[in-house]
Each structure stands twice: as C-alpha cells, then as structure tokens.
Amino acid sequence: MINRVMPAACAVFFLTGSLFAQDRDAGIDYRTVEPLLFHVNRADLMRYPGYERPDPSVFGKDISIDAAEGETNRLSSEMLQRLAYIYRGHLLALEAQINDDLVSAEEYITEGLYAIQSLMDDHPEIRNRRQFAELYRTIMTEYQEFYGITDSLVDVQGEIFQVHQELMMAEEGDWFDKQMFVLPEDLEIGKTQVPLIRNRQVNNHIAYLTVRRPEIMERWLQRSARYFPMMREIFREENVPEELVHLAMIESGLVPTARSHARAVGMWQFIYATGSVYGLEVNWWIDERRDPVKATRAAARHLRDLHEYWNGDWHLALANYNVSTRRMLRSVRSAGGVRNYWEIYPFLPRETRGYVPGFIAATLVAMNPEDFGFERHYDAEPYEYDIAEVHGSVELSVLAECAGISTQELQYLNPELLRWATPPGEEPYPLKIPKGSKEAFMLAYNEIPEEKRTNDLVIHTVKRGETLGLIANRYGTSVRSLYQANEGLSSIIHPGQDLVIPIPGGSNIAIRSDEPSRAQTARLQATSQAPAANRPANSAAVTYVVKSGDTVGHIAEWFDTQAWRIRSWNNVGNLIRPGQRLTIYVPAHLRDQYAQINQMSRTERNRFSVSASSTRVAISGDGDYRTYTVQTNDNLSVIARSFNTSVQAIQRLNNLQSTRIYVGQTLRIPN
C-alpha cells in the first residue's frame, strides 16, 4: 500500500500480481488512495528512452545470444523500450483516475491497448515471453476495472484448444502402439495436391483421433457434413486444393465462434491484422471472421498466397498459416537454410510441429472414416440460407419472430452478429434466414412498427454499482462520448440518473453476404499506392527492395518505424517476396540517410538502425517541430496517429497536463 507522500519527481511502481493479491487479502483498496499521495511528473515519466542496446548481462538467465545467427533470443532493445513506454502510460492512467480525470484516463488506457496490439502485430513471438505476459495482464486488468468488465477479456471458446494441448503431448513420446492398433493398409487417398505422407508424427495424431479421443473426431465429422459442401465449393472457385478444407478441423474443430488466447477468431482462426488484409470487416456490431462463408473465402486466398510464397510447398505453407513468416524463416536458418517442413520440424514451436501432422491425420481419417471405425456419412442440414435485407438496427428477437425461429437459431445462422440487433447504417444488412422462408419473413418484417427500430441515441437509467466506464463499455461507446452527450455530467453518478447514450455507428461500407465486405477495397489497394491519409506529415518516400530473408518486422526496425505502418503504406500483409519494392515514409530531413539502407549489407542495416534512431531523437529533442491548428472533432490520439507520433510526445512538447484540447488551439507537433 502507498502510505507516504512521494517525491514530486518520477515515482514508478511495478506492482506484481502477488503483491496485489496480498493487499486484497489484507482488505486494501487502491481506489481509496488520496490523490495527494501519488504524483507523477509526466514530462519525466513519458520521456521515450534513446535506442541504446542494453547490456545482455543485466537481463539474467533469460538471455542467450546466438552469435552465429546474429539473432538474439531475448527481447530486443526496441521491444523492451515499447514495453516500458506502455508501463508509463499505465501509470498516467492510474494518476488520471485518482484525480477524477476519466477522459484522460480512458485515452491513456486506449493508447495502451493500441500499443499492445501493435506490438503483437509487429512481433507475434512476443506473446510467449514472460515480460510481455506480465504487462499484458496489467494493462488488461486496468481495462477491465475501468469499464467494469467481470468476464474474461479473452474468453477462449471451443474444445479445439484443449485438443491442441493434448496433441502437443504427442511430441513427448510414441502414442502409436502397433499391438493395440493397426493402420488400415488399403486407405483410399485418391489424388491430392497436398502430400499426405505417413510417419511417426502423423501416426501419433491418427492414434489420438481414432483411439484416444474418437469422440472428438466424430464431432468434427458431424460438423463437416454441415459445412464441407459450402467450403469445397469455395475452394474450387479460388483454385485451392479441396483437401485443405480439413485444415479447419485442426484450426477450430469447425466451430465458427471459436476464439483463442491469441485473439484469433472463427472457423479459420484469423487474427485481426491478417483478417483485415483479406477484407474481413470487424467492428463493434459484427465480426466477419466468425462468418463461415466469408472466413472460408479469406482462408482460401490466404493459403493460396502462402503456397506461392513458399514456391509451391504446401507443407511449409500450412506451417506458415499457424506461425509468423519471421518465425518460419528463423527455423529455416536454424536448419541450415533448407526449405523443407520435415527438415525444419525440430526448430519450429511445439504447436506448429504438430500442426501439419495433425492436418494430415485428420484428412486421412475424414477421407476414410469407415476404415477407422466411423460412419461413412453423417446426417446434418447443410449450411444453406436465404438473404433478407434489413434496414436500420432491429432487435434480433423481433427478426427471429418474423422468421418463425428462435433468437438462438437466428444467431446460429448469423454468427458474425455480436450484439442484440443488426448494425445501423445507410446500407441494408444481409440477414441470413432459413432457406425457403424469405417470402413469409418479408411479410412479417414490413409490419414491424417504427418504435421497434433502434435510434442512434438511447436513454440509460443508472443502476446501483454502475460507473461511467461500465456503461460506456456496455453500449460500445466511450467515456468521452458520454461527457459530450450529457452536458454537465460529473464523474460521480447515482442510481436513477438518466444518461443519453450515443450508439456506435455501423460500417462505412455495404456489408456483403457471400465474401469479405472489404475484399474489393483490399484488392484495389494492393495495386495502388497508400492513401494520402496514411502518409505522415513532413515525410518523404524512399523505396526499399526486399532481399532474401527479410521480413516486415526487420524492415520496420531498420527504418525506425512500425511494421503495421509499412503494411498500410504498401497494402500488404506479412508476406513479402525478394525483389518486391516497398515504399517507406521517413522524416523528410533524413531522406538521403535512410535511402542508403537499400544498398547496405544486412550487418550494415542492423547497425544503421541504431545510429539513425539516435540521430532522429537528438534532432527532435533540439526543438525541430511543426505546428497544427486543432479542428472540430480532433483529439490527441487522432492527431498523434496523423503525424506518426505519440500522444505523450505532443503533451511533452506543449506542456499539456491532460489530453483536453480545444478547437483553434495551436499545437507543436514533433518531427
């Protein structure tokens, strides 16, 4: 517990989970701390450290450096600095809450969430590191507390993730007992484009699916009767081998709403970044990663791209579907540069080692179910439906009544819907209803009274125990929006008080029924330059030609930017190819310096990244900035993203003690 006045200088507390637990047991509530007992000097706290390479000796036993590879197995200097930066924002969020500045607290918390997501997108491997896991828990706990969320933020759904854990055990020993189980000799494999080889690893997975847990395989076969006809048709249209539909068994167990610890969602387990590359729309109202049709089409296109990247090797493409390209290339280097899945197998993460054998095993069993003791055919209604266009936001219970089914059945047909109603918007929403019911549905739909259609605003009556954060989260809005919609609103609310709640809008595009809604936009962007809005102010473009072994993450480090920015500027995903030309925006006054990177060796590029960063920070620290006049609807987060900087950097340069700004205000923006 904080029990004395802290110095006015920087006071940094790294409170571990065990310390919190001890204080909770002692009855200590951190929310009762007096504001004067906790003060943080923002200017000192948010100062971003220089890009100094830390001394490996200070990090203890977790660090090991492979001199031959030139790669580090510890967190890089850049990763550590980003972790520290997020911790600093977390402390500022706590101070803002102590001072009843909920709007500033919300912006710090939101900025932290963006920073964590960006870090995971840039370095997927960091998810498995203890330092990141501790930070992740800290930030997510604060997010839950602020918004009154009691359920787990990462609510893992689907039995497949327990199956994954059990399958990893196959790596520990030989499950295949020839005395108890004999593999059929006359398996009909037919002509497949993906090699379905048999070895010890594959046999272990077959034994698991047919002897140890046959009920799991039977459930997958039952679900396949519902979804495989649709999936095979899509794979044929996308010119992808049909046998790859069995990959969805390993990914999700054919559960459209499956959700992993890594926030991968849907039958094909797309993370947000990859899903957006293939046009899958995700907002507060819908998540197209959960739609079986749209996600299957996106998966087919992603697999096709991976197959091309790995020069026609389906086993490598499948492994890359499960793990980042950067991690795959590291495994290839560890195996001596050989691009063969079974050669790099020992150097892959545990889950990925079992991924391809698991796919092969599931495919062999599903193609020969009777040979393994399962039924040849399972009865299930195919995933078929009619489409009815719904205008405006209408409650699902009302629409289900029009369709003559339960709300649960309607949600089963429309798993992408996340809320109680269809999303608002100028364009109609394509609702899936039982096949053959459209005429009756439309007759009932046209009779829905106007008062049963949701408006853009609702009135919420405060209940006991509710906070502004909890209410904002429930309606998908922000605390800032609540203040803007309710004049004179205080941070203290009371039961019975009525609040005006602005409902979040829907998509700015028409939602499609049969393919990712942003697919056309994604394809157009893939052949065009980055939109002007994505280009930082006072920047200049340089061209970098991708070399063998490069990844987006590496290039981002060399150019002192973020991987997501490079993907946005060039409209690419994580897959890049040697010879590909990338446009990268750098500070205009450093353009010539960065342009040299294209001609450097890999060792020179690694060294240059550090020196360029130090130069850039020194110049910014000397007062090199431009000015910006605040416009209507601006906030510091929007301005920071527009100028490729951070909220804290703008605050520091302008001596701002909070995130509140006003229209017409002139701000200094760091270069």
Disulfide bonds with the S-S distance in Angstrom:
none
